[in-house]
Amino acid sequence: MFNQKAIDRIKVIYKKIGFIESIIKQYGSTSKALEDEQNGRASIMMHLTSIAEQFDKLLHNGELELLSNFEKQDIKGSYDLRNFISHDYEGVDLYIVEDVINHRLPIIKESVNKILKI
C-alpha cells in the first residue's frame, strides 16, 4: 500500500517515540527527564526533532495518503516544535514540550501502530 521508504520513516518515528518513553521511564517522569539539561532534556529534544524531520520528509515526498493517518495539528505541531528547538533551544517552553510528550505523542504512536499494524 505505502512505499517502503515511507514505511521506514514511520518506523523511525516509532523508534524515537520508544526512546523518549524509555528516557521518561528511566527518570520516573517527563518533568524530571526534562530537568536534566545534560542528558534527559538533550536526548528528548533530539528525538522530537527527528520525529518532526520524518514528518517533513514524508510531506516533501508527497506521502499525503500516509500522512492523512495523523492529525494535522500533530504534524504541524511537531514541525513548529522542531523550529523552536533548532532556533531557540534555551528559550523552549518546557511545559509545552511536556504537554506534547504526555498528550500528543500517545496519539501519534497510536497512528503509527495502525500504519505498522503493531
C-alpha atoms as an extended CHARMM CRD file, in Angstrom:
* protein
*
       118  EXT
         1         1  MET       CA              0.0000000000        0.0000000000        0.0000000000  PROA      1               0.0000000000
         2         2  PHE       CA              2.6990000000        2.5430000000        1.0210000000  PROA      2               0.0000000000
         3         3  ASN       CA              6.2110000000        2.5210000000       -0.3830000000  PROA      3               0.0000000000
         4         4  GLN       CA              8.9830000000        1.0250000000        1.7190000000  PROA      4               0.0000000000
         5         5  LYS       CA             10.8710000000        4.2900000000        2.1890000000  PROA      5               0.0000000000
         6         6  ALA       CA              7.7560000000        5.9090000000        3.6630000000  PROA      6               0.0000000000
         7         7  ILE       CA              7.1980000000        2.9180000000        5.9590000000  PROA      7               0.0000000000
         8         8  ASP       CA             10.8320000000        3.1380000000        7.0570000000  PROA      8               0.0000000000
         9         9  ARG       CA             10.2470000000        6.7750000000        8.0530000000  PROA      9               0.0000000000
        10        10  ILE       CA              7.2220000000        5.6970000000       10.1140000000  PROA      10              0.0000000000
        11        11  LYS       CA              9.4130000000        3.0650000000       11.7750000000  PROA      11              0.0000000000
        12        12  VAL       CA             11.9060000000        5.7970000000       12.7140000000  PROA      12              0.0000000000
        13        13  ILE       CA              9.0650000000        7.7770000000       14.3250000000  PROA      13              0.0000000000
        14        14  TYR       CA              8.0310000000        4.6440000000       16.2430000000  PROA      14              0.0000000000
        15        15  LYS       CA             11.6090000000        4.0460000000       17.3850000000  PROA      15              0.0000000000
        16        16  LYS       CA             12.0900000000        7.6630000000       18.5060000000  PROA      16              0.0000000000
        17        17  ILE       CA              8.8470000000        7.6180000000       20.4990000000  PROA      17              0.0000000000
        18        18  GLY       CA             10.1060000000        4.4350000000       22.1650000000  PROA      18              0.0000000000
        19        19  PHE       CA             13.3850000000        6.1490000000       23.0400000000  PROA      19              0.0000000000
        20        20  ILE       CA             11.5050000000        9.0880000000       24.5870000000  PROA      20              0.0000000000
        21        21  GLU       CA              9.3080000000        6.6930000000       26.5870000000  PROA      21              0.0000000000
        22        22  SER       CA             12.4090000000        4.8530000000       27.7990000000  PROA      22              0.0000000000
        23        23  ILE       CA             14.1000000000        8.0830000000       28.9110000000  PROA      23              0.0000000000
        24        24  ILE       CA             10.9970000000        9.1510000000       30.8160000000  PROA      24              0.0000000000
        25        25  LYS       CA             10.7300000000        5.7510000000       32.4700000000  PROA      25              0.0000000000
        26        26  GLN       CA             14.3890000000        5.9780000000       33.4960000000  PROA      26              0.0000000000
        27        27  TYR       CA             13.8090000000        9.3450000000       35.1850000000  PROA      27              0.0000000000
        28        28  GLY       CA             10.4010000000        8.4570000000       36.6260000000  PROA      28              0.0000000000
        29        29  SER       CA              8.5090000000       11.3290000000       34.9750000000  PROA      29              0.0000000000
        30        30  THR       CA              8.5630000000       13.6230000000       31.9730000000  PROA      30              0.0000000000
        31        31  SER       CA              9.2810000000       16.6880000000       34.0850000000  PROA      31              0.0000000000
        32        32  LYS       CA             12.2440000000       15.0330000000       35.8310000000  PROA      32              0.0000000000
        33        33  ALA       CA             13.6850000000       13.9360000000       32.4840000000  PROA      33              0.0000000000
        34        34  LEU       CA             13.3720000000       17.4790000000       31.1410000000  PROA      34              0.0000000000
        35        35  GLU       CA             15.0400000000       18.9220000000       34.2610000000  PROA      35              0.0000000000
        36        36  ASP       CA             18.2730000000       17.0880000000       33.3960000000  PROA      36              0.0000000000
        37        37  GLU       CA             19.6970000000       19.5250000000       30.8350000000  PROA      37              0.0000000000
        38        38  GLN       CA             22.7720000000       17.4790000000       30.0290000000  PROA      38              0.0000000000
        39        39  ASN       CA             21.1830000000       14.1250000000       29.2910000000  PROA      39              0.0000000000
        40        40  GLY       CA             17.4260000000       13.7320000000       29.5990000000  PROA      40              0.0000000000
        41        41  ARG       CA             16.3580000000       17.0110000000       28.0150000000  PROA      41              0.0000000000
        42        42  ALA       CA             19.0160000000       16.9330000000       25.3010000000  PROA      42              0.0000000000
        43        43  SER       CA             18.0660000000       13.3960000000       24.2970000000  PROA      43              0.0000000000
        44        44  ILE       CA             14.3410000000       14.0790000000       24.2870000000  PROA      44              0.0000000000
        45        45  MET       CA             14.7720000000       17.2420000000       22.2250000000  PROA      45              0.0000000000
        46        46  MET       CA             16.8880000000       15.4010000000       19.6670000000  PROA      46              0.0000000000
        47        47  HSD       CA             14.3120000000       12.6170000000       19.3320000000  PROA      47              0.0000000000
        48        48  LEU       CA             11.4620000000       15.1310000000       18.9850000000  PROA      48              0.0000000000
        49        49  THR       CA             13.4540000000       16.9050000000       16.2660000000  PROA      49              0.0000000000
        50        50  SER       CA             13.9930000000       13.6130000000       14.4720000000  PROA      50              0.0000000000
        51        51  ILE       CA             10.2570000000       12.8380000000       14.5670000000  PROA      51              0.0000000000
        52        52  ALA       CA              9.4860000000       16.2360000000       13.0360000000  PROA      52              0.0000000000
        53        53  GLU       CA             12.0980000000       15.6780000000       10.3350000000  PROA      53              0.0000000000
        54        54  GLN       CA             10.4820000000       12.3730000000        9.3850000000  PROA      54              0.0000000000
        55        55  PHE       CA              7.1030000000       14.0770000000        9.0420000000  PROA      55              0.0000000000
        56        56  ASP       CA              8.7290000000       16.8040000000        6.9480000000  PROA      56              0.0000000000
        57        57  LYS       CA             10.3810000000       14.2720000000        4.6350000000  PROA      57              0.0000000000
        58        58  LEU       CA              7.0930000000       12.4160000000        4.2050000000  PROA      58              0.0000000000
        59        59  LEU       CA              5.3720000000       15.6790000000        3.3210000000  PROA      59              0.0000000000
        60        60  HSD       CA              8.0560000000       16.7160000000        0.8430000000  PROA      60              0.0000000000
        61        61  ASN       CA              7.9450000000       13.2780000000       -0.7830000000  PROA      61              0.0000000000
        62        62  GLY       CA              4.2090000000       13.6460000000       -1.3550000000  PROA      62              0.0000000000
        63        63  GLU       CA              3.1410000000       10.9260000000        1.0790000000  PROA      63              0.0000000000
        64        64  LEU       CA             -0.1800000000       12.6640000000        1.7210000000  PROA      64              0.0000000000
        65        65  GLU       CA             -2.1940000000        9.4540000000        1.9620000000  PROA      65              0.0000000000
        66        66  LEU       CA              0.1250000000        8.1520000000        4.6460000000  PROA      66              0.0000000000
        67        67  LEU       CA              0.1250000000       11.4810000000        6.4840000000  PROA      67              0.0000000000
        68        68  SER       CA             -3.6810000000       11.5080000000        6.4770000000  PROA      68              0.0000000000
        69        69  ASN       CA             -3.4370000000        8.8930000000        9.2500000000  PROA      69              0.0000000000
        70        70  PHE       CA             -2.1430000000       11.6160000000       11.5600000000  PROA      70              0.0000000000
        71        71  GLU       CA             -3.9040000000       14.6640000000       12.9200000000  PROA      71              0.0000000000
        72        72  LYS       CA             -2.8150000000       17.8030000000       11.0680000000  PROA      72              0.0000000000
        73        73  GLN       CA             -2.1720000000       19.5810000000       14.3560000000  PROA      73              0.0000000000
        74        74  ASP       CA              0.3560000000       16.8890000000       15.3210000000  PROA      74              0.0000000000
        75        75  ILE       CA              2.2660000000       17.1850000000       12.0610000000  PROA      75              0.0000000000
        76        76  LYS       CA              2.2970000000       20.9830000000       12.2050000000  PROA      76              0.0000000000
        77        77  GLY       CA              2.9630000000       20.9710000000       15.9400000000  PROA      77              0.0000000000
        78        78  SER       CA              5.9630000000       18.6870000000       15.5940000000  PROA      78              0.0000000000
        79        79  TYR       CA              7.3750000000       20.9290000000       12.8660000000  PROA      79              0.0000000000
        80        80  ASP       CA              6.7780000000       24.0640000000       14.9590000000  PROA      80              0.0000000000
        81        81  LEU       CA              8.4210000000       22.4420000000       17.9830000000  PROA      81              0.0000000000
        82        82  ARG       CA             11.3900000000       21.4220000000       15.8310000000  PROA      82              0.0000000000
        83        83  ASN       CA             11.7890000000       25.0380000000       14.7350000000  PROA      83              0.0000000000
        84        84  PHE       CA             11.7030000000       26.2730000000       18.3330000000  PROA      84              0.0000000000
        85        85  ILE       CA             14.2760000000       23.6640000000       19.3510000000  PROA      85              0.0000000000
        86        86  SER       CA             16.6310000000       24.4320000000       16.4860000000  PROA      86              0.0000000000
        87        87  HSD       CA             16.3430000000       28.2310000000       16.5790000000  PROA      87              0.0000000000
        88        88  ASP       CA             15.9430000000       28.9850000000       20.2900000000  PROA      88              0.0000000000
        89        89  TYR       CA             16.9200000000       25.8640000000       22.2290000000  PROA      89              0.0000000000
        90        90  GLU       CA             17.3360000000       27.7060000000       25.5300000000  PROA      90              0.0000000000
        91        91  GLY       CA             14.0250000000       29.5180000000       25.0650000000  PROA      91              0.0000000000
        92        92  VAL       CA             11.8810000000       26.4260000000       24.5080000000  PROA      92              0.0000000000
        93        93  ASP       CA              8.9500000000       26.3190000000       26.9220000000  PROA      93              0.0000000000
        94        94  LEU       CA              9.4110000000       23.0090000000       28.7240000000  PROA      94              0.0000000000
        95        95  TYR       CA              5.7410000000       22.9810000000       29.7800000000  PROA      95              0.0000000000
        96        96  ILE       CA              4.8010000000       22.8390000000       26.0960000000  PROA      96              0.0000000000
        97        97  VAL       CA              7.3310000000       20.0640000000       25.4890000000  PROA      97              0.0000000000
        98        98  GLU       CA              5.9440000000       18.1360000000       28.4570000000  PROA      98              0.0000000000
        99        99  ASP       CA              2.3960000000       18.6030000000       27.1770000000  PROA      99              0.0000000000
       100       100  VAL       CA              3.3910000000       17.3720000000       23.7120000000  PROA      100             0.0000000000
       101       101  ILE       CA              5.0740000000       14.3070000000       25.1780000000  PROA      101             0.0000000000
       102       102  ASN       CA              2.2560000000       13.4380000000       27.5750000000  PROA      102             0.0000000000
       103       103  HSD       CA             -0.7280000000       14.2070000000       25.3510000000  PROA      103             0.0000000000
       104       104  ARG       CA              0.2400000000       14.2920000000       21.6550000000  PROA      104             0.0000000000
       105       105  LEU       CA              2.9050000000       11.5820000000       21.4070000000  PROA      105             0.0000000000
       106       106  PRO       CA              0.4670000000        8.8490000000       22.5120000000  PROA      106             0.0000000000
       107       107  ILE       CA             -1.8910000000        9.9220000000       19.7090000000  PROA      107             0.0000000000
       108       108  ILE       CA              0.9570000000        9.8960000000       17.1810000000  PROA      108             0.0000000000
       109       109  LYS       CA              2.0680000000        6.4950000000       18.4580000000  PROA      109             0.0000000000
       110       110  GLU       CA             -1.4520000000        5.1250000000       18.0560000000  PROA      110             0.0000000000
       111       111  SER       CA             -1.4920000000        6.2660000000       14.4170000000  PROA      111             0.0000000000
       112       112  VAL       CA              1.9530000000        4.7340000000       13.8500000000  PROA      112             0.0000000000
       113       113  ASN       CA              0.7650000000        1.4580000000       15.3770000000  PROA      113             0.0000000000
       114       114  LYS       CA             -2.2070000000        1.3780000000       12.9830000000  PROA      114             0.0000000000
       115       115  ILE       CA              0.0150000000        2.0060000000        9.9620000000  PROA      115             0.0000000000
       116       116  LEU       CA              2.5570000000       -0.6180000000       11.0260000000  PROA      116             0.0000000000
       117       117  LYS       CA             -0.2110000000       -2.9200000000       12.3240000000  PROA      117             0.0000000000
       118       118  ILE       CA              1.5320000000       -3.3420000000       15.6700000000  PROA      118             0.0000000000
